[in-house]
Amino acid sequence: MILGSTGSIGTQSLEVIEAMAEMRGFDGDYKVFALCANNNIDLIEAQARKFKPEFCVLYEDKLARDLEVRLKDTGVRVLSGIDGINYIAAHERADYVLNALMGQIGLLPTLNALRAGKTLGIANKETLVAAGEIVMRAARENNAQIVPVDSEHCAILQCIQGENLSEVEKLRLTASGGPFYGKARQDLERVTVADALKHPTYPHMGRKITVDSATLMNKGLELIEAYWLFGTMPDNIEILIHRESIIHSFVQFTDKSVKAQLSLPDMRMCIRYALTYNKREKCKAAELDLTQVKNLSFAKPDDETFIFPELARFAIKEGGTLPAVMNAANEAAVGLFLQEKIRFLDIFDLVEKAVGQHINKKNPSLEYILYCIEETNNGITRHFI
């Protein structure tokens, strides 16, 4: 099933599933059991008619009722809200859950899927950032597997296959640098939403993650994800600006040898690897021709202007509720920016202030994490509504 089927990762996942089915002669291995979306009723209807899932879920109740009417001739069951998402995430007939939901709404479905012993393809960064310890414990206790979909973590996963994990010394996550690479803070005073949405190498990402790329918060979130997924200490996870987006991450071992994973920037390759984990199937993806690559450049990020990677490193080292608060503040601030209610630079200031003012609690319960998320979100948004 695909949670978030109408977003960038969701739509590309369905493209991959369709392509794999064609390569295999439609043998049924990749039957789509359920689709879930927020409010894009037209697209999820089209997806339902094409892929014929057993369930569709729309978050908004009214739209779900409308979708039920539209799909009355198909036999597809339509559910709504977080209860509907949680229901399909744990459904006994689903083997694989790909969580491509945007934001912290993905946390509870992730936990429900893992507690039901599903294999989880995770493209929802916020799940591990907000409650990594709880999520990883759920996976261990229920013998459930988490397979990363993000290009950086997918690259690391490929590099460590067959290796002794105790011999991993450092991880290096690459970043395109976003549309404002090389800019100082004063250069960002008049950034517009349109400016922030011009990603240099992945033009079809969702709006929120594209803004996170522009602020480098995506690298902060990925640093925290890498800590939970691979057990590497935060100080041994580095961020490198790599404008060409050809090398997706590096792994350095104790003998100082380094492995890297290279490919053209195409999220469908990561999705395919996550869906067929431990296998490599033929596909029609474009081949990387190194003779056409003019340069592979690397630089350290500007931590004074783009503060989020180091703020995230601080948050995960402190642990407790701090990563969840940082993430919630960013989600609220980015939402306000996309609505043109705050400036681009306000995103940095609001998140830094939320982290600085938060009274951290170690070993929080899931309920307390969710409380902190709601309080942080409300604390930021109420001043701008």
C-alpha positions as CSV (number, residue, x, y, z in Angstrom):
1,M,0.0,0.0,0.0
2,I,1.0,3.6,-0.5
3,L,0.3,6.2,2.1
4,G,0.5,9.6,0.4
5,S,-0.2,8.3,-3.1
6,T,-0.9,11.7,-4.7
7,G,2.3,13.3,-3.6
8,S,5.7,13.3,-5.5
9,I,7.0,10.0,-3.9
10,G,3.5,8.4,-4.1
11,T,3.0,9.1,-7.8
12,Q,6.5,8.0,-8.6
13,S,6.0,4.8,-6.6
14,L,3.0,3.9,-8.7
15,E,5.0,4.6,-11.8
16,V,7.7,2.2,-10.5
17,I,5.1,-0.5,-9.6
18,E,3.5,-0.2,-13.0
19,A,7.0,-0.5,-14.7
20,M,8.0,-3.5,-12.6
21,A,4.7,-5.2,-13.4
22,E,5.3,-4.6,-17.2
23,M,8.9,-6.0,-16.9
24,R,7.5,-9.1,-15.1
25,G,4.6,-9.6,-17.4
26,F,2.0,-8.5,-14.8
27,D,2.5,-11.5,-12.6
28,G,0.7,-9.9,-9.7
29,D,3.6,-9.5,-7.3
30,Y,3.0,-5.8,-6.9
31,K,-0.7,-5.6,-6.3
32,V,-1.6,-2.3,-4.8
33,F,-3.7,-3.1,-1.7
34,A,-4.6,0.5,-0.6
35,L,-4.0,4.1,-1.5
36,C,-4.2,7.1,0.9
37,A,-4.1,10.8,0.3
38,N,-4.9,14.1,2.0
39,N,-7.4,15.9,-0.3
40,N,-6.5,15.4,-4.0
41,I,-9.8,13.6,-4.8
42,D,-9.4,13.8,-8.6
43,L,-6.0,12.1,-8.7
44,I,-6.7,9.4,-6.1
45,E,-9.9,8.6,-8.1
46,A,-7.8,8.1,-11.2
47,Q,-5.3,6.1,-9.3
48,A,-8.0,3.9,-7.9
49,R,-9.5,3.2,-11.3
50,K,-6.1,2.3,-12.7
51,F,-4.6,0.2,-9.9
52,K,-7.8,-1.2,-8.5
53,P,-6.9,-1.2,-4.8
54,E,-9.2,-2.7,-2.1
55,F,-9.2,0.5,-0.1
56,C,-8.8,4.2,-0.6
57,V,-8.5,6.7,2.2
58,L,-8.9,10.5,2.1
59,Y,-8.0,12.4,5.2
60,E,-10.9,14.9,4.9
61,D,-14.3,13.3,5.7
62,K,-16.3,15.3,3.2
63,L,-14.0,14.5,0.4
64,A,-14.0,10.8,1.4
65,R,-17.8,10.7,1.1
66,D,-17.5,12.3,-2.3
67,L,-14.9,9.8,-3.4
68,E,-17.1,6.9,-2.2
69,V,-19.9,8.1,-4.5
70,R,-17.4,8.5,-7.4
71,L,-16.0,5.0,-6.9
72,K,-19.4,3.3,-6.3
73,D,-19.0,1.4,-9.6
74,T,-15.6,-0.1,-8.7
75,G,-16.0,-2.0,-5.4
76,V,-13.2,0.0,-3.8
77,R,-13.9,0.7,-0.1
78,V,-13.4,4.3,1.0
79,L,-12.3,5.3,4.5
80,S,-11.5,8.6,6.0
81,G,-9.3,10.4,8.6
82,I,-6.4,9.2,10.7
83,D,-8.5,6.2,11.8
84,G,-8.8,5.1,8.2
85,I,-5.1,5.5,7.6
86,N,-4.2,3.6,10.7
87,Y,-6.6,0.8,9.8
88,I,-5.1,0.1,6.4
89,A,-1.5,0.5,7.7
90,A,-2.0,-2.5,10.0
91,H,-4.3,-4.5,7.8
92,E,-3.5,-8.2,7.9
93,R,-3.7,-8.5,4.1
94,A,-1.0,-5.9,3.4
95,D,2.7,-7.0,3.3
96,Y,4.5,-3.8,2.5
97,V,3.6,-0.3,3.6
98,L,5.3,2.6,1.8
99,N,4.8,5.7,4.0
100,A,5.1,8.8,1.8
101,L,2.9,11.0,3.9
102,M,4.0,14.6,4.4
103,G,4.8,15.7,7.9
104,Q,4.2,14.4,11.3
105,I,0.8,12.9,10.4
106,G,2.9,9.9,9.2
107,L,4.0,8.9,12.8
108,L,1.0,7.0,14.0
109,P,0.6,5.0,10.7
110,T,4.3,4.1,10.9
111,L,3.9,2.7,14.4
112,N,0.7,0.8,13.5
113,A,2.4,-0.8,10.5
114,L,5.5,-1.8,12.5
115,R,3.4,-3.2,15.4
116,A,1.6,-5.3,12.8
117,G,5.0,-6.7,11.6
118,K,4.9,-5.0,8.2
119,T,7.9,-4.2,6.0
120,L,7.9,-0.4,6.0
121,G,9.4,1.7,3.2
122,I,9.9,5.0,4.8
123,A,9.9,8.3,2.9
124,N,8.4,10.2,5.8
125,K,11.4,11.9,7.5
126,E,9.4,13.3,10.4
127,T,8.5,9.9,11.8
128,L,12.0,9.0,12.9
129,V,12.9,12.6,13.8
130,A,10.0,13.0,16.2
131,A,10.0,9.6,17.8
132,G,13.0,7.6,16.6
133,E,13.5,5.6,19.7
134,I,9.8,4.5,19.9
135,V,9.7,3.7,16.2
136,M,12.9,1.6,16.2
137,R,11.8,-0.2,19.4
138,A,8.5,-1.1,17.6
139,A,10.4,-2.5,14.7
140,R,12.7,-4.6,16.9
141,E,9.8,-5.9,19.1
142,N,7.7,-7.0,16.2
143,N,10.5,-8.2,13.9
144,A,9.5,-5.6,11.3
145,Q,11.9,-4.2,8.7
146,I,12.4,-0.5,7.9
147,V,13.7,0.2,4.5
148,P,14.7,3.9,3.7
149,V,13.4,5.5,0.5
150,D,15.3,8.8,0.7
151,S,18.1,8.9,-1.8
152,E,20.8,9.5,0.9
153,H,19.8,6.7,3.2
154,C,19.1,4.4,0.3
155,A,22.6,5.0,-0.8
156,I,24.0,4.3,2.6
157,L,22.0,1.1,2.7
158,Q,23.5,-0.1,-0.6
159,C,27.0,0.8,0.6
160,I,26.8,-1.2,3.8
161,Q,25.4,-4.4,2.2
162,G,27.8,-7.3,3.1
163,E,29.8,-5.1,5.4
164,N,30.5,-5.5,9.2
165,L,28.5,-2.6,10.6
166,S,30.9,-2.3,13.5
167,E,33.5,-1.2,11.0
168,V,31.5,1.8,9.8
169,E,33.3,4.9,11.0
170,K,31.5,7.8,9.3
171,L,28.6,8.6,7.1
172,R,28.6,11.5,4.7
173,L,25.3,12.8,3.4
174,T,25.3,14.8,0.3
175,A,23.2,17.9,-0.4
176,S,22.5,19.8,-3.6
177,G,22.7,23.0,-1.5
178,G,19.3,24.1,-2.8
179,P,18.6,27.2,-4.8
180,F,20.4,29.6,-2.5
181,Y,23.8,27.9,-2.3
182,G,26.6,30.5,-1.8
183,K,24.1,33.2,-0.5
184,A,24.7,35.0,2.8
185,R,21.9,35.7,5.2
186,Q,21.5,39.3,3.9
187,D,21.0,37.9,0.4
188,L,17.9,36.1,1.5
189,E,15.9,39.0,2.8
190,R,13.6,39.2,-0.2
191,V,13.3,35.5,-1.1
192,T,9.8,34.6,-2.4
193,V,8.0,31.3,-2.3
194,A,8.6,30.9,-6.0
195,D,12.3,31.4,-5.5
196,A,12.4,28.8,-2.7
197,L,10.6,26.2,-4.8
198,K,13.3,26.2,-7.6
199,H,15.2,23.1,-6.7
200,P,18.3,22.7,-8.8
201,T,18.2,19.0,-9.4
202,Y,14.9,17.6,-8.2
203,P,12.2,19.9,-9.7
204,H,9.2,17.7,-9.0
205,M,9.4,17.3,-5.2
206,G,6.6,18.4,-2.9
207,R,6.5,22.0,-1.8
208,K,7.3,21.4,1.9
209,I,10.4,19.2,1.2
210,T,11.6,21.7,-1.5
211,V,11.6,24.5,1.0
212,D,13.4,22.2,3.5
213,S,16.0,21.7,0.8
214,A,16.3,25.5,0.4
215,T,16.9,26.0,4.2
216,L,19.0,22.8,4.5
217,M,16.5,21.5,7.1
218,N,16.2,18.4,5.0
219,K,19.8,17.6,5.8
220,G,19.2,18.2,9.5
221,L,16.2,15.8,9.4
222,E,18.3,13.3,7.4
223,L,21.1,13.4,9.9
224,I,18.7,12.4,12.6
225,E,17.2,9.7,10.4
226,A,20.7,8.3,9.7
227,Y,21.4,8.2,13.4
228,W,18.3,6.0,14.0
229,L,18.6,3.9,10.9
230,F,22.3,3.0,11.0
231,G,23.3,3.6,14.6
232,T,26.1,6.1,13.7
233,M,26.8,8.8,16.3
234,P,25.8,12.3,15.3
235,D,29.3,13.7,15.4
236,N,30.3,11.0,12.8
237,I,27.6,12.0,10.3
238,E,28.8,14.8,8.0
239,I,27.0,16.9,5.5
240,L,28.7,17.7,2.1
241,I,27.4,20.1,-0.5
242,H,27.5,18.2,-3.9
243,R,25.8,20.4,-6.5
244,E,25.7,17.7,-9.2
245,S,23.6,15.3,-7.1
246,I,25.4,12.3,-8.7
247,I,26.9,10.8,-5.5
248,H,24.1,10.3,-3.1
249,S,26.1,9.4,0.1
250,F,29.4,8.0,1.3
251,V,30.3,5.5,3.9
252,Q,33.8,5.6,5.5
253,F,35.1,2.5,7.2
254,T,37.6,2.0,10.0
255,D,40.4,1.3,7.5
256,K,39.6,4.7,5.9
257,S,38.3,3.2,2.7
258,V,35.2,4.9,1.4
259,K,32.2,3.5,-0.6
260,A,29.8,5.8,-2.5
261,Q,26.6,5.2,-4.4
262,L,26.3,7.0,-7.7
263,S,23.4,7.4,-10.1
264,L,21.5,10.1,-12.0
265,P,19.1,12.0,-9.7
266,D,16.0,10.0,-10.1
267,M,13.9,9.1,-7.0
268,R,12.3,6.2,-8.9
269,M,15.6,4.3,-8.5
270,C,15.5,4.7,-4.7
271,I,11.8,3.7,-4.7
272,R,12.6,0.6,-6.8
273,Y,15.4,-0.5,-4.5
274,A,13.3,0.0,-1.4
275,L,10.4,-2.1,-2.9
276,T,12.8,-4.9,-4.1
277,Y,15.2,-4.7,-1.1
278,N,18.2,-7.1,-1.5
279,K,17.4,-7.5,-5.2
280,R,18.3,-5.6,-8.3
281,E,15.8,-5.8,-11.1
282,K,16.2,-4.6,-14.6
283,C,14.6,-1.2,-15.3
284,K,14.5,1.5,-18.0
285,A,16.1,4.2,-15.9
286,A,18.6,6.4,-17.7
287,E,22.2,5.2,-17.4
288,L,24.9,7.3,-15.7
289,D,27.5,8.2,-18.4
290,L,30.5,9.4,-16.4
291,T,32.1,10.8,-19.6
292,Q,29.4,13.4,-19.7
293,V,29.9,14.4,-16.0
294,K,32.1,17.5,-16.2
295,N,32.7,17.8,-12.5
296,L,32.0,16.3,-9.1
297,S,32.4,19.1,-6.6
298,F,32.2,19.0,-2.8
299,A,32.1,21.8,-0.2
300,K,31.2,22.2,3.5
301,P,27.8,23.9,4.1
302,D,27.7,27.5,5.4
303,D,26.6,26.8,9.0
304,E,26.2,30.5,9.8
305,T,23.6,31.2,7.2
306,F,22.0,27.7,7.0
307,I,21.9,26.8,10.7
308,F,19.6,23.7,10.5
309,P,22.0,20.8,10.1
310,E,23.9,21.8,13.2
311,L,20.7,22.6,15.1
312,A,19.5,19.1,14.2
313,R,22.9,17.6,15.4
314,F,22.4,19.5,18.7
315,A,18.8,18.3,19.0
316,I,19.5,14.6,18.5
317,K,22.5,14.7,20.9
318,E,20.2,16.2,23.5
319,G,17.5,13.7,22.6
320,G,14.2,13.6,24.4
321,T,11.4,15.8,23.0
322,L,13.8,18.3,21.4
323,P,14.0,16.7,17.9
324,A,10.2,16.5,17.8
325,V,9.8,20.2,18.8
326,M,12.4,21.3,16.2
327,N,10.6,19.4,13.5
328,A,7.2,20.6,14.6
329,A,8.4,24.2,14.6
330,N,9.8,23.8,11.1
331,E,6.7,22.3,9.8
332,A,4.6,25.1,11.1
333,A,7.0,27.8,9.9
334,V,7.3,26.3,6.4
335,G,3.5,26.1,6.2
336,L,3.3,29.8,7.1
337,F,6.0,30.7,4.6
338,L,4.2,28.8,1.8
339,Q,1.0,30.8,2.7
340,E,3.2,34.0,2.4
341,K,2.4,34.9,6.0
342,I,6.1,35.1,7.1
343,R,9.4,35.7,5.3
344,F,11.9,33.0,4.3
345,L,14.4,34.1,7.1
346,D,11.6,33.9,9.7
347,I,11.7,30.1,9.3
348,F,15.2,30.0,10.7
349,D,14.3,32.4,13.5
350,L,11.1,30.7,14.6
351,V,12.6,27.2,14.7
352,E,15.7,28.4,16.6
353,K,13.5,30.2,19.1
354,A,11.3,27.1,19.6
355,V,14.3,24.9,20.3
356,G,15.9,27.4,22.6
357,Q,12.8,27.9,24.7
358,H,11.7,24.3,24.9
359,I,12.1,22.5,28.3
360,N,13.4,19.1,27.1
361,K,12.1,15.9,28.6
362,K,14.1,12.7,28.3
363,N,12.5,9.3,27.5
364,P,9.1,10.8,26.6
365,S,6.0,8.7,26.0
366,L,4.4,8.8,22.6
367,E,1.5,10.8,24.1
368,Y,3.9,13.4,25.5
369,I,5.7,13.7,22.1
370,L,2.4,14.3,20.4
371,Y,1.5,16.9,23.0
372,C,4.8,18.7,22.5
373,I,4.2,18.7,18.7
374,E,0.7,20.2,19.0
375,E,1.8,22.8,21.5
376,T,4.8,23.8,19.3
377,N,2.6,24.0,16.2
378,N,-0.1,26.0,18.0
379,G,2.5,28.3,19.6
380,I,3.9,29.4,16.2
381,T,0.8,29.4,14.0
382,R,-1.6,31.3,16.4
383,H,0.5,34.5,16.0
384,F,0.0,34.6,12.2
385,I,-3.6,33.5,11.6
